[in-house]
Amino acid sequence: MEIEAREEVWPLKETFRISRGSRTETRVIVVTIHDAGKLGRGEAVPIRRYQQTSDSVLSQIELIKREKNFDRQRLQDLLPPGAARNALDCAFWDLEAKRSGKRVWELANIRSAVEIETSFTISLDSPERMGAAAKSASKLPILKLKLGGDDVDLSRVEAVHKEAPKTRLFVDANESWSAKHYQNVTPKLKALGVEVIEQPFPADADHVLETLDHPVPVCADESSHTTADLPQLKKRYEMINVKLDKTGGLTEALRLCQHAREHGFKLLIGCMVGTSLSMAPARVLASIADYVDLDGPLLLVHDRDNGLTYQNGKIGLPSRDLWG
């Protein structure tokens, strides 16, 4: 078995802004596993929030390459959750699909819907610019708005609602809110039809959610990584955002989804900004989710060959030439 890993840089159509910063490109790690004439691929996005860089992820993969006779199951013990394990794990799933002649969702025993509705992200900006972006995307079924915890958050959502009054809305604070801000804006967001508030507080301070009303369901993102996190989230959140770059791949993501349902959580399947090769494994989970946010390729100047199809806010199934 031969493992190759490389960094790729993909430019974005527009600057992507959240409360923690902005970017004009995304850097991904692509892993390719060659074994007995078959090839499996996986893609992951190093997350700065967790001190991951392309170099650190590539170094983890280089160390793994020294291991003898390891497989996808042993990988779960060899690497911690994160981008490096995600790229390898998804490459193993792709390889298993090629070996078996089955699709990954068949291997995972999931009945996969042919089309799945996804949200589309509008970056953090002024109310006027976010409203203009919403007007351009007003025919899409769901918009996800990045907010910043400042005095114009409500104006941002009002501007979007004005320009896209029929579109369903989520908001994502990326840990930027205070308890006072939450209390001030949440009832008004409910009145504007906002369906989900994602990660309002820093992960190390989200215990405050146990003392606050939840007129809008709250979704954990930075607070939720793997199955081990679920018990402490029970009294704080109604939903979790499952991202493969946090779980460390599809293997743990499947386990997390199962246990989250058992704990009574709703599921949002999310992503970092990556190509269709990053989205394809998460697309497997989309058929068992309540909400889907897999719009990464739509933010790129161009996607890779054989990418996922996006039509009218819905994602098709990945082709065999792409993954799985």
ABEGO torsion letter per residue (X at the ends): XBBBBBBBBBBBABBBBBAAEBBABBBBBBBBBBBGGBBBBBBBBBBAAAGBBAAAAAAAAAAAAABBGBBAAAAAAABBBEAAAAAAAAAAAAAAAAAAGBBAAAAAGBBBBABBBBBBBBBBBBAAAAAAAAAAAAABABBBBBBAGBAAAAAAAAAAAAABAABBBBBBAGGABBAAAAAAAAAAAAAAGBABBBGABBAAAAAAAAABBBABBBBBBAABABAAAAAAAAAABABBBBBAAAAGEAAAAAAAAAAAAAAGBBBBBBBBBBBAAAAAAAAAAAAABABBBBAAAAABABBBBGBBBBBGGBBBBBBAAABX
